[in-house]
Amino acid sequence: MFLDLSSIPVTVTLCKRFIIAKIRGEHYRDYGVNKYDDIGTGFGHFGVAVEDVMKTVDLIKAKGGKVTREPGPVKGGSTIIAFVEDPDGYKFELLERGPTPEPLCQVMLRVGDLDRSINFYKKAYGMELLRKRDDPEYKYTIAMMGYGPEGKNAVLELTYNYGVKEYDKGNGYAQIVIRPDDVYKTAEAIKVCGGKITLEPGPLPGIDTKITVCVDPDGWKSAFVDNVDFLKELE
Ligand SMILES: C[C@@H](O)C(=O)SC[C@H](NC(=O)CC[C@H](N)C(=O)O)C(=O)NCC(=O)O
């Protein structure tokens, strides 16, 4: 699969419940703003699964794309990865995997307290802790959170760097969009678990799609769109 970074849609349905973060740039723009020059230090990358990282990197180079980490085993592991950047400077990690229904497979966010985040995403968002890996050599721990097994579902890769409690969110990251069955219950769970509701649950004016919006304990924003309403919008 050739990865044409300029064609990555702003919001991509990754699996039944998890629509990847909206990123501000060429496709998703606030009127009058044509440059998001501060991606911040908290946003990590989008992970894209490809069957041949080396071939994909060669194609990206041939198209003038920017490769920031050449193909090779991930430090401390065996998965072949590479890092590339899109024209707005957003990072994409290419991960060598077999065929998958969800090539856009990760969104990585850095957090200041991993256990707090795991607990929050479990209890407020109904996610599972799919995998946790500590890497003392490189002083970080990651937790993969999601609604189904990696390799078939998009996952949220929460990264804790030893001793780093806060990150700059910049102005480019917008949100992760998740599709629950009941945004009212979701909002209640978020409030109970220490999240902050920034848009109370209810129908959007004019289109009746029920949504709610919140920020997690680190300030990462998530929007929740009623699953049935969302599917109706696609009809
Ligand atoms: C799928 C998952 O296991 C990985 O790919 S981990 C990749 C690894 N992550 C980190 O190093 C996170 C900590 C880092 N300080 C950060 O905040 O991004 C990574 O990026 N490795 C780079 C490499 O060259 O292997």
PDBQT file of the ligand as one rigid body, heavy atoms in Angstrom, charges set to zero:
ROOT
HETATM    1  C1  LIG A 301       4.256   0.335  18.896  1.00  0.00    +0.000 C 
HETATM    2  C2  LIG A 301       5.119   0.852  20.004  1.00  0.00    +0.000 C 
HETATM    3  O1  LIG A 301       5.722  -0.190  20.666  1.00  0.00    +0.000 OA
HETATM    4  C3  LIG A 301       6.219   1.683  19.476  1.00  0.00    +0.000 C 
HETATM    5  O2  LIG A 301       6.389   1.810  18.316  1.00  0.00    +0.000 OA
HETATM    6  S1  LIG A 301       7.163   2.466  20.624  1.00  0.00    +0.000 SA
HETATM    7  C4  LIG A 301       8.116   3.544  19.606  1.00  0.00    +0.000 C 
HETATM    8  C5  LIG A 301       9.088   4.320  20.434  1.00  0.00    +0.000 C 
HETATM    9  N1  LIG A 301       8.394   5.173  21.394  1.00  0.00    +0.000 N 
HETATM   10  C6  LIG A 301       9.083   5.960  22.232  1.00  0.00    +0.000 C 
HETATM   11  O3  LIG A 301      10.293   6.021  22.233  1.00  0.00    +0.000 OA
HETATM   12  C7  LIG A 301       8.208   6.764  23.182  1.00  0.00    +0.000 C 
HETATM   13  C8  LIG A 301       9.039   7.652  24.086  1.00  0.00    +0.000 C 
HETATM   14  C9  LIG A 301       9.603   8.880  23.383  1.00  0.00    +0.000 C 
HETATM   15  N2  LIG A 301      10.469   9.598  24.296  1.00  0.00    +0.000 N 
HETATM   16  C10 LIG A 301       8.448   9.788  22.951  1.00  0.00    +0.000 C 
HETATM   17  O4  LIG A 301       7.963  10.549  23.799  1.00  0.00    +0.000 OA
HETATM   18  O5  LIG A 301       8.050   9.700  21.757  1.00  0.00    +0.000 OA
HETATM   19  C11 LIG A 301       9.877   5.162  19.486  1.00  0.00    +0.000 C 
HETATM   20  O6  LIG A 301       9.438   6.232  19.093  1.00  0.00    +0.000 OA
HETATM   21  N3  LIG A 301      11.032   4.628  19.118  1.00  0.00    +0.000 N 
HETATM   22  C12 LIG A 301      11.895   5.340  18.175  1.00  0.00    +0.000 C 
HETATM   23  C13 LIG A 301      12.839   4.363  17.521  1.00  0.00    +0.000 C 
HETATM   24  O7  LIG A 301      13.674   4.832  16.727  1.00  0.00    +0.000 OA
HETATM   25  O8  LIG A 301      12.717   3.151  17.802  1.00  0.00    +0.000 OA
ENDROOT
TORSDOF 0
